[in-house]
Amino acid sequence: MKEFYLQHFGFRLLCYGCLIFLLLLFFVFLFLRLWPSFGGHASKNQKEEYRNRASNYVNEKFQNEKDLSLMSNSSKENHFVSTKGRKPMESLPTMKPNFLTNPSVEDLTVTWFGHSTILIQMSGMSILVDPIFSEYASPIQFVGPKRFSHSPISIHELPKIDVVLITHDHYDHLDYKTIQEIDSKVIKYIVPLGVENHLIRWKIDEEKIHNMAWWEEFEMNGLTIACTPAQHFSGRSLNDQFNTLWASYVLKNESYTIFESGDTGFGNHFEEIHKKYGDMDLVMLDSGQYNVMWEGVHMHPEEVIQASEILHARVTMPIHYGAFVLSNHPWDDGLERISNMAPASSRNLATPMIGQTIRYSSSIETEEWWKEID
């Protein structure tokens, strides 16, 4: 009889365990479906539209121009110049932005807010790229990569935003909380194919959203905004990798041609972009979160200089660093290596502090501020 009760008790424990496991799976499923930060999904009609507009949309997934593995078992070792930690031991210096109140057609200024958040003022407009002002690059604002630097201003202190430009849908580039807070200032959102569904789920007015495939262009106030290739990937949940497109952008008017790389590995797309749009006055290039384990989707510092040379850039500005720890390199390693190589390659280097507004010239001078930070 004792043996019978033990077996019965064990069976009940197994049943309870299975029930708890199923309940956990159910709640995870509900969370992934209902939590708005994960974004939206394309309809059947939208998928058909993507196929017609994008040659790299195959079997309901976007593809890079060449096949690559997101992760590799590379035997190469990471090479670092800096000996600092993955994040600084003290706060990074900031400056109060010096926005143009009424930017003219001839003006070109850039204000960097850390990582890839940039305010560009050109063609008389204010263009905000990949805005994230939250503490975490995460669907939940208390876990995940936490910001180690801070913006010197709040969202409410930003000027009216003519265009929000999104390069792809990863959490360190497209932030639900930031979009919710900034929307009242925004006239237009320009996004790669598929990303519009995230914004629509977040109750952004569809009339404000314009989606683009690679090589498509959008004209606004004399400015051509061209969606150009990048070598990366997308996804915000467990099963949506490659469902949306990733991109870089060329911004061109009568006075300037500039380039924002988005997240990208080094590839032939730089030559294609230069062939179509010519020499660049200013390029803002992915210069952080690199690793030999995923070298296909982020550029190492040496590749940043190489890309700058291919684009014939007059001024090169590193981005994608200074806010989140997403790799294992010292936080200033990219800056050190790029600044060491830039003079030899005749690249004029712009390294603004967070919040610093720089006005374009062919010989921008900025400080090597990171050398003073541990």
Salt bridges, closest charged atoms under 4 A:
GLU48 OE1 - ARG51 NH2 2.48
GLU49 OE2 - ARG53 NH1 2.53
GLU60 OE1 - LYS47 NZ 3.32
ASP107 OD1 - ARG359 NH1 2.97
ASP130 OD2 - HIS173 ND1 2.71
GLU135 OE2 - HIS150 ND1 3.42
GLU157 OE2 - LYS96 NZ 3.24
ASP162 OD1 - LYS160 NZ 2.90
ASP169 OD2 - HIS198 NE2 2.97
ASP172 OD2 - HIS115 NE2 2.75
ASP172 OD2 - HIS173 NE2 3.28
ASP172 OD2 - HIS320 NE2 3.31
GLU181 OE2 - LYS177 NZ 2.98
ASP183 OD1 - LYS208 NZ 2.91
GLU216 OE1 - ARG53 NH2 2.67
ASP263 OD2 - HIS168 NE2 3.34
ASP263 OD1 - HIS173 NE2 3.04
ASP263 OD2 - HIS232 NE2 3.46
ASP263 OD1 - HIS320 NE2 3.08
ASP279 OD1 - HIS274 NE2 2.64
ASP279 OD1 - HIS312 ND1 3.67
ASP281 OD1 - ARG314 NH1 2.96
ASP286 OD2 - HIS298 ND1 2.77
ASP286 OD1 - HIS320 ND1 3.23
GLU295 OE1 - LYS76 NZ 2.88
GLU302 OE1 - ARG337 NH2 2.75
ASP332 OD2 - LYS84 NZ 3.07
ASP333 OD2 - ARG337 NH1 2.80
GLU336 OE2 - LYS371 NZ 2.76
